[in-house]
């Protein structure tokens, strides 16, 4: 069992993937992934260093769930905010 597999789900959602792995995670080629990033269709990346970008696994998973439901990323963020406001 890998160390990541033994982590709590909430920590796994915060794992950061580079461009190539993030594109593979959502099933796109790197050029298509970059086009979607440039058009702000996918979640915005985290600037890890001067030239390195990363994406949280949880953001990508939420984006995929939103796409399956016919939502854009802004609608997913709004739904996420509403759910966060309902937690005690």
C-alpha positions as protocol buffer text, in pm:
chain_id: "A"
residue {
  index: 1
  type: UNK
  ca { x: 0 y: 0 z: 0 }
}
residue {
  index: 2
  type: UNK
  ca { x: 141 y: 340 z: -96 }
}
residue {
  index: 3
  type: UNK
  ca { x: 176 y: 619 z: 156 }
}
residue {
  index: 4
  type: UNK
  ca { x: -82 y: 826 z: -33 }
}
residue {
  index: 5
  type: UNK
  ca { x: -336 y: 543 z: -29 }
}
residue {
  index: 6
  type: UNK
  ca { x: -320 y: 538 z: 352 }
}
residue {
  index: 7
  type: UNK
  ca { x: -385 y: 912 z: 389 }
}
residue {
  index: 8
  type: UNK
  ca { x: -730 y: 1042 z: 487 }
}
residue {
  index: 9
  type: UNK
  ca { x: -943 y: 1140 z: 187 }
}
residue {
  index: 10
  type: UNK
  ca { x: -934 y: 1509 z: 277 }
}
residue {
  index: 11
  type: UNK
  ca { x: -552 y: 1509 z: 259 }
}
residue {
  index: 12
  type: UNK
  ca { x: -550 y: 1319 z: -71 }
}
residue {
  index: 13
  type: UNK
  ca { x: -778 y: 1587 z: -220 }
}
residue {
  index: 14
  type: UNK
  ca { x: -505 y: 1844 z: -144 }
}
residue {
  index: 15
  type: UNK
  ca { x: -234 y: 1653 z: -331 }
}
residue {
  index: 16
  type: UNK
  ca { x: -90 y: 1867 z: -612 }
}
residue {
  index: 17
  type: UNK
  ca { x: -32 y: 1734 z: -965 }
}
residue {
  index: 18
  type: UNK
  ca { x: 187 y: 1886 z: -1232 }
}
residue {
  index: 19
  type: UNK
  ca { x: 52 y: 1972 z: -1576 }
}
residue {
  index: 20
  type: UNK
  ca { x: 118 y: 1632 z: -1736 }
}
residue {
  index: 21
  type: UNK
  ca { x: -32 y: 1435 z: -1445 }
}
residue {
  index: 22
  type: UNK
  ca { x: -328 y: 1674 z: -1409 }
}
residue {
  index: 23
  type: UNK
  ca { x: -407 y: 1639 z: -1780 }
}
residue {
  index: 24
  type: UNK
  ca { x: -386 y: 1259 z: -1752 }
}
residue {
  index: 25
  type: UNK
  ca { x: -605 y: 1265 z: -1439 }
}
residue {
  index: 26
  type: UNK
  ca { x: -893 y: 1425 z: -1630 }
}
residue {
  index: 27
  type: UNK
  ca { x: -826 y: 1233 z: -1951 }
}
residue {
  index: 28
  type: UNK
  ca { x: -695 y: 1509 z: -2177 }
}
residue {
  index: 29
  type: UNK
  ca { x: -382 y: 1565 z: -2377 }
}
residue {
  index: 30
  type: UNK
  ca { x: -141 y: 1825 z: -2238 }
}
residue {
  index: 31
  type: UNK
  ca { x: -206 y: 2070 z: -2528 }
}
residue {
  index: 32
  type: UNK
  ca { x: -584 y: 2047 z: -2478 }
}
residue {
  index: 33
  type: UNK
  ca { x: -540 y: 2085 z: -2103 }
}
residue {
  index: 34
  type: UNK
  ca { x: -331 y: 2398 z: -2156 }
}
residue {
  index: 35
  type: UNK
  ca { x: -592 y: 2545 z: -2393 }
}
residue {
  index: 36
  type: UNK
  ca { x: -863 y: 2491 z: -2131 }
}
residue {
  index: 37
  type: UNK
  ca { x: -637 y: 2655 z: -1869 }
}
residue {
  index: 38
  type: UNK
  ca { x: -576 y: 2955 z: -2095 }
}
residue {
  index: 39
  type: UNK
  ca { x: -952 y: 2989 z: -2151 }
}
residue {
  index: 40
  type: UNK
  ca { x: -1012 y: 2951 z: -1773 }
}
residue {
  index: 41
  type: UNK
  ca { x: -1240 y: 2651 z: -1823 }
}
residue {
  index: 42
  type: UNK
  ca { x: -1058 y: 2427 z: -1575 }
}
residue {
  index: 43
  type: UNK
  ca { x: -965 y: 2518 z: -1218 }
}
residue {
  index: 44
  type: UNK
  ca { x: -687 y: 2774 z: -1190 }
}
residue {
  index: 45
  type: UNK
  ca { x: -347 y: 2631 z: -1104 }
}
residue {
  index: 46
  type: UNK
  ca { x: -133 y: 2699 z: -802 }
}
residue {
  index: 47
  type: UNK
  ca { x: 196 y: 2872 z: -878 }
}
residue {
  index: 48
  type: UNK
  ca { x: 450 y: 2635 z: -722 }
}
residue {
  index: 49
  type: UNK
  ca { x: 757 y: 2821 z: -841 }
}
residue {
  index: 50
  type: UNK
  ca { x: 847 y: 3080 z: -1101 }
}
residue {
  index: 51
  type: UNK
  ca { x: 780 y: 2838 z: -1388 }
}
residue {
  index: 52
  type: UNK
  ca { x: 595 y: 2544 z: -1230 }
}
residue {
  index: 53
  type: UNK
  ca { x: 217 y: 2510 z: -1197 }
}
residue {
  index: 54
  type: UNK
  ca { x: 16 y: 2256 z: -1002 }
}
residue {
  index: 55
  type: UNK
  ca { x: -348 y: 2153 z: -958 }
}
residue {
  index: 56
  type: UNK
  ca { x: -514 y: 2011 z: -648 }
}
residue {
  index: 57
  type: UNK
  ca { x: -663 y: 1666 z: -706 }
}
residue {
  index: 58
  type: UNK
  ca { x: -980 y: 1772 z: -524 }
}
residue {
  index: 59
  type: UNK
  ca { x: -1034 y: 2070 z: -755 }
}
residue {
  index: 60
  type: UNK
  ca { x: -990 y: 1852 z: -1063 }
}
residue {
  index: 61
  type: UNK
  ca { x: -1226 y: 1585 z: -924 }
}
residue {
  index: 62
  type: UNK
  ca { x: -1489 y: 1850 z: -841 }
}
residue {
  index: 63
  type: UNK
  ca { x: -1450 y: 1998 z: -1191 }
}
residue {
  index: 64
  type: UNK
  ca { x: -1508 y: 1653 z: -1347 }
}
residue {
  index: 65
  type: UNK
  ca { x: -1817 y: 1599 z: -1131 }
}
residue {
  index: 66
  type: UNK
  ca { x: -1944 y: 1942 z: -1234 }
}
residue {
  index: 67
  type: UNK
  ca { x: -1887 y: 1869 z: -1602 }
}
residue {
  index: 68
  type: UNK
  ca { x: -2084 y: 1545 z: -1565 }
}
residue {
  index: 69
  type: UNK
  ca { x: -2368 y: 1752 z: -1416 }
}
residue {
  index: 70
  type: UNK
  ca { x: -2344 y: 2013 z: -1693 }
}
residue {
  index: 71
  type: UNK
  ca { x: -2191 y: 2284 z: -1472 }
}
residue {
  index: 72
  type: UNK
  ca { x: -1901 y: 2516 z: -1545 }
}
residue {
  index: 73
  type: UNK
  ca { x: -1623 y: 2572 z: -1291 }
}
residue {
  index: 74
  type: UNK
  ca { x: -1780 y: 2889 z: -1149 }
}
residue {
  index: 75
  type: UNK
  ca { x: -2104 y: 2701 z: -1080 }
}
residue {
  index: 76
  type: UNK
  ca { x: -1905 y: 2424 z: -909 }
}
residue {
  index: 77
  type: UNK
  ca { x: -1732 y: 2684 z: -690 }
}
residue {
  index: 78
  type: UNK
  ca { x: -2068 y: 2841 z: -600 }
}
residue {
  index: 79
  type: UNK
  ca { x: -2213 y: 2502 z: -508 }
}
residue {
  index: 80
  type: UNK
  ca { x: -1902 y: 2423 z: -303 }
}
residue {
  index: 81
  type: UNK
  ca { x: -1937 y: 2755 z: -116 }
}
residue {
  index: 82
  type: UNK
  ca { x: -2303 y: 2682 z: -41 }
}
residue {
  index: 83
  type: UNK
  ca { x: -2212 y: 2340 z: 98 }
}
residue {
  index: 84
  type: UNK
  ca { x: -1936 y: 2491 z: 313 }
}
residue {
  index: 85
  type: UNK
  ca { x: -2183 y: 2744 z: 458 }
}
residue {
  index: 86
  type: UNK
  ca { x: -2418 y: 2465 z: 567 }
}
residue {
  index: 87
  type: UNK
  ca { x: -2158 y: 2279 z: 775 }
}
residue {
  index: 88
  type: UNK
  ca { x: -2190 y: 2334 z: 1150 }
}
